[in-house]
Amino acid sequence: MATPAPTPAEDADTLRKAIVAPSGVALIGASADLTKTTARPLRYLNRHGYAGLIAPINPGRDQIDGLKAWPSLMEAPDGLSHAFVMCRADDVQDVVRQCGARGITVATILSDGFAEAGPEGAARQAAVAAEARRAGVRLIGPNSIGVIDTDGFACSANAALDIEGLPKGPYAVVSQSGSMIGALISQGAARGIGFSSLVSIGNEADLGVGEVADILVDDAETSAILLFLETIRDPAALGAMARRAYTAGKPVIAYKLG
């Protein structure tokens, strides 16, 4: 007998878990040099109590911060559902292809040099998005500072996470500005305001504000959703999310630049 196809609710829950509570995360381009931005995600995952599998990917290292490092994603262990991509822009498309081959659900791309970098970067971003569709991988970014869940998945290069404890609370954040994520964490901590999850959405090559926020409507730890918007790329998705959040009794608070 054939296995029934997942329902939309099951698909959304699988995606939500892969974004904010993955079973394992690959850190592609992780550095052992603590002065580098690419060393931060591993440090923050360890500091803030992530309990899942962590696989640093660096062909030049056997070990990073006490963990075994792997020369490539194709050689990393099974059980990974999220990849944090910190490699050169020209290498991202191949990494996304490998994510698909390994069954990774979500790739968050820190790397820059995409649509924000002019026509050549825009073409590179379109090629990465097309590769992700072929590979069955959902993308956050490029130009995403990362994803933070205050239950432990602090997978980000944001220096604001260099603190002993994350301010936990009922508010989910989806921001087109990576720096705003850090500001909210530090200013929130100073004011006794905490968060459930914070997602830096970046260039929205695939997943956008509306779809990510819609997924967080179903998060039991979230009672309101905060949006920081520089532009509105998909008003229909944003409107559908806001209506569903209203029905669920979860206010949506949006700050739009300009």
C-alpha positions as a printed NumPy array, in Angstrom:
array([[  0.   ,   0.   ,   0.   ],
       [  1.323,   3.431,  -0.929],
       [  2.183,   5.847,   1.877],
       [ -0.343,   8.704,   1.995],
       [  1.034,  12.069,   0.91 ],
       [  1.583,  14.535,   3.756],
       [ -1.274,  16.949,   4.356],
       [ -0.571,  20.699,   4.078],
       [ -0.626,  20.904,   7.902],
       [  1.964,  18.12 ,   8.165],
       [  4.149,  19.808,   5.534],
       [  3.95 ,  23.132,   7.387],
       [  4.83 ,  21.509,  10.712],
       [  7.808,  19.713,   9.154],
       [  9.008,  23.009,   7.685],
       [  8.515,  24.868,  10.975],
       [ 10.555,  22.273,  12.873],
       [ 13.306,  22.348,  10.244],
       [ 13.494,  26.149,  10.527],
       [ 13.401,  26.683,  14.311],
       [ 13.921,  23.227,  15.877],
       [ 15.846,  21.011,  13.457],
       [ 17.063,  17.524,  14.305],
       [ 20.533,  18.483,  13.117],
       [ 22.324,  21.399,  11.486],
       [ 25.239,  21.523,   9.043],
       [ 27.462,  24.596,   9.388],
       [ 28.923,  24.917,   5.894],
       [ 32.067,  27.017,   5.947],
       [ 32.433,  26.915,   9.743],
       [ 35.722,  28.425,  10.917],
       [ 37.989,  27.499,  13.819],
       [ 39.251,  31.111,  13.966],
       [ 37.247,  32.712,  16.767],
       [ 37.817,  36.177,  15.301],
       [ 35.816,  35.299,  12.184],
       [ 32.063,  35.739,  11.751],
       [ 31.869,  32.168,  10.434],
       [ 32.999,  30.853,  13.84 ],
       [ 30.045,  32.388,  15.659],
       [ 27.161,  29.994,  14.831],
       [ 28.888,  26.949,  16.368],
       [ 29.816,  28.942,  19.463],
       [ 26.277,  30.243,  19.889],
       [ 24.629,  26.85 ,  19.327],
       [ 26.81 ,  25.387,  22.067],
       [ 26.381,  28.349,  24.406],
       [ 22.599,  28.481,  24.171],
       [ 21.935,  24.777,  24.586],
       [ 21.155,  23.316,  21.18 ],
       [ 20.703,  19.581,  21.75 ],
       [ 20.61 ,  18.347,  18.151],
       [ 23.379,  17.121,  15.876],
       [ 25.91 ,  19.757,  14.779],
       [ 28.093,  19.022,  11.75 ],
       [ 30.755,  21.659,  10.992],
       [ 31.79 ,  21.458,   7.325],
       [ 35.36 ,  22.581,   6.599],
       [ 37.744,  20.644,   4.319],
       [ 40.772,  22.131,   6.087],
       [ 39.931,  21.015,   9.623],
       [ 39.491,  17.663,  11.366],
       [ 37.937,  19.284,  14.431],
       [ 36.367,  22.631,  15.343],
       [ 35.654,  23.657,  18.927],
       [ 35.861,  20.045,  20.086],
       [ 33.517,  18.691,  17.404],
       [ 34.5  ,  16.505,  14.477],
       [ 34.552,  18.538,  11.278],
       [ 33.635,  17.031,   7.928],
       [ 35.359,  17.773,   4.608],
       [ 32.063,  18.065,   2.733],
       [ 28.336,  17.928,   3.266],
       [ 28.193,  14.679,   1.302],
       [ 30.395,  13.034,   3.948],
       [ 28.554,  14.416,   6.978],
       [ 26.395,  12.121,   9.134],
       [ 22.678,  11.508,   8.613],
       [ 20.048,  13.328,  10.669],
       [ 20.544,  16.865,   9.343],
       [ 17.453,  18.936,   8.474],
       [ 18.901,  22.494,   8.378],
       [ 22.032,  23.892,   6.753],
       [ 23.592,  27.255,   7.574],
       [ 25.547,  28.272,   4.482],
       [ 28.569,  30.538,   4.966],
       [ 30.631,  29.786,   1.831],
       [ 31.525,  31.994,  -1.16 ],
       [ 28.569,  33.112,  -3.257],
       [ 29.86 ,  31.181,  -6.279],
       [ 29.751,  27.928,  -4.276],
       [ 26.22 ,  28.306,  -2.881],
       [ 24.391,  26.714,  -5.825],
       [ 26.427,  23.509,  -5.521],
       [ 25.907,  23.468,  -1.747],
       [ 22.131,  23.729,  -2.253],
       [ 22.292,  20.806,  -4.685],
       [ 24.132,  18.789,  -2.034],
       [ 21.505,  19.77 ,   0.567],
       [ 18.867,  18.221,  -1.668],
       [ 20.931,  15.063,  -2.137],
       [ 21.248,  14.743,   1.655],
       [ 17.535,  15.308,   2.31 ],
       [ 18.04 ,  18.617,   4.121],
       [ 14.765,  20.54 ,   4.354],
       [ 15.967,  24.134,   4.839],
       [ 19.134,  26.021,   3.919],
       [ 19.702,  29.43 ,   5.499],
       [ 22.203,  31.418,   3.427],
       [ 24.412,  33.949,   5.205],
       [ 26.508,  34.546,   2.07 ],
       [ 26.144,  37.85 ,   0.235],
       [ 26.829,  38.766,  -3.386],
       [ 23.331,  38.101,  -4.69 ],
       [ 20.429,  40.36 ,  -5.716],
       [ 21.77 ,  43.228,  -3.604],
       [ 24.967,  43.193,  -5.719],
       [ 23.456,  44.176,  -9.083],
       [ 22.511,  42.236, -12.226],
       [ 25.246,  39.594, -11.895],
       [ 24.264,  38.913,  -8.298],
       [ 20.58 ,  38.8  ,  -9.218],
       [ 21.324,  36.158, -11.865],
       [ 23.314,  34.174,  -9.302],
       [ 20.39 ,  34.375,  -6.857],
       [ 17.921,  33.198,  -9.524],
       [ 20.161,  30.224, -10.298],
       [ 20.371,  29.277,  -6.6  ],
       [ 16.584,  29.538,  -6.231],
       [ 16.073,  27.347,  -9.313],
       [ 18.528,  24.78 ,  -7.919],
       [ 16.634,  24.764,  -4.627],
       [ 13.346,  24.05 ,  -6.428],
       [ 14.957,  21.152,  -8.313],
       [ 16.518,  19.823,  -5.111],
       [ 13.401,  20.184,  -2.943],
       [ 15.165,  22.524,  -0.503],
       [ 13.54 ,  25.622,   1.007],
       [ 15.763,  28.698,   1.292],
       [ 16.037,  31.491,   3.834],
       [ 18.139,  34.343,   2.469],
       [ 20.604,  34.976,   0.912],
       [ 21.926,  37.708,   3.188],
       [ 20.235,  36.17 ,   6.229],
       [ 22.014,  36.674,   9.556],
       [ 20.36 ,  33.439,  10.692],
       [ 17.555,  31.855,  12.697],
       [ 17.219,  32.042,  16.47 ],
       [ 14.851,  30.012,  18.615],
       [ 15.177,  30.755,  22.311],
       [ 14.692,  27.091,  23.187],
       [ 18.289,  26.595,  22.02 ],
       [ 18.598,  26.79 ,  18.234],
       [ 20.688,  29.967,  18.089],
       [ 21.978,  29.453,  14.54 ],
       [ 23.165,  32.919,  13.668],
       [ 26.23 ,  35.04 ,  13.059],
       [ 24.708,  37.966,  14.969],
       [ 27.119,  39.253,  17.634],
       [ 24.157,  40.058,  19.909],
       [ 24.088,  36.35 ,  20.793],
       [ 27.39 ,  36.72 ,  22.657],
       [ 25.421,  36.716,  25.924],
       [ 24.87 ,  34.057,  28.564],
       [ 21.101,  33.672,  28.168],
       [ 18.58 ,  34.525,  25.461],
       [ 15.558,  36.638,  26.505],
       [ 12.683,  34.164,  26.177],
       [  9.103,  35.299,  25.677],
       [  5.968,  35.021,  23.532],
       [  6.904,  37.168,  20.514],
       [  8.071,  35.805,  17.148],
       [ 10.03 ,  38.127,  14.861],
       [ 10.458,  38.012,  11.082],
       [ 12.788,  40.761,   9.892],
       [ 14.155,  41.849,   6.541],
       [ 16.937,  43.594,   8.477],
       [ 19.546,  41.366,  10.087],
       [ 20.827,  44.135,  12.34 ],
       [ 17.327,  44.679,  13.722],
       [ 17.373,  41.1  ,  15.058],
       [ 20.391,  41.926,  17.214],
       [ 18.9  ,  45.236,  18.345],
       [ 15.674,  43.556,  19.443],
       [ 17.552,  40.895,  21.418],
       [ 19.799,  43.357,  23.245],
       [ 17.156,  46.042,  23.796],
       [ 14.551,  43.444,  24.725],
       [ 16.855,  41.891,  27.322],
       [ 17.418,  45.337,  28.856],
       [ 13.648,  45.837,  29.146],
       [ 12.58 ,  42.359,  30.234],
       [ 11.051,  41.558,  26.827],
       [ 11.729,  38.143,  25.329],
       [ 11.072,  36.223,  22.137],
       [ 10.111,  32.759,  20.95 ],
       [ 11.812,  32.823,  17.531],
       [ 13.584,  35.43 ,  15.404],
       [ 14.106,  34.874,  11.68 ],
       [ 16.298,  37.081,   9.503],
       [ 14.634,  36.626,   6.11 ],
       [ 17.298,  38.299,   3.91 ],
       [ 16.677,  38.638,   0.176],
       [ 13.651,  36.281,   0.133],
       [ 14.883,  34.237,  -2.828],
       [ 12.38 ,  31.565,  -1.755],
       [ 10.752,  31.748,   1.669],
       [  9.337,  35.199,   2.318],
       [  7.988,  37.15 ,   5.266],
       [  4.398,  36.001,   4.743],
       [  5.15 ,  32.28 ,   4.501],
       [  7.573,  32.186,   7.446],
       [  5.245,  34.239,   9.64 ],
       [  2.331,  31.997,   8.623],
       [  4.297,  28.957,   9.805],
       [  4.925,  30.674,  13.148],
       [  1.198,  31.306,  13.642],
       [  0.997,  27.616,  14.605],
       [  3.869,  27.809,  17.095],
       [  2.506,  27.145,  20.59 ],
       [  5.248,  29.34 ,  22.115],
       [  4.209,  32.377,  20.036],
       [  1.362,  34.688,  21.017],
       [  2.128,  37.626,  18.69 ],
       [  4.188,  38.161,  15.524],
       [  6.421,  41.168,  14.94 ],
       [  7.467,  42.141,  11.408],
       [ 10.22 ,  44.53 ,  10.374],
       [  9.74 ,  45.363,   6.698],
       [ 11.871,  47.325,   4.277],
       [  9.624,  46.367,   1.341],
       [  6.601,  44.139,   0.678],
       [  7.462,  41.569,  -1.984],
       [  4.382,  39.336,  -1.655],
       [  1.341,  41.262,  -0.368],
       [ -1.037,  38.326,  -0.963],
       [  0.978,  35.987,   1.294],
       [  1.341,  38.71 ,   3.907],
       [ -2.398,  39.404,   3.905],
       [ -3.334,  35.717,   4.116],
       [ -0.974,  35.264,   7.07 ],
       [ -2.389,  38.302,   8.884],
       [ -5.967,  37.045,   8.471],
       [ -5.04 ,  33.59 ,   9.77 ],
       [ -3.138,  35.079,  12.703],
       [ -6.174,  37.242,  13.553],
       [ -8.409,  34.157,  13.539],
       [ -5.918,  32.411,  15.843],
       [ -5.967,  35.36 ,  18.245],
       [ -2.328,  36.271,  17.576],
       [ -1.771,  39.97 ,  16.792],
       [  0.58 ,  40.94 ,  13.961],
       [  2.578,  44.121,  14.552],
       [  4.395,  45.456,  11.491],
       [  6.953,  48.226,  11.248],
       [  7.464,  49.356,   7.645],
       [ 10.364,  51.644,   6.755],
       [  9.443,  54.657,   4.672]])
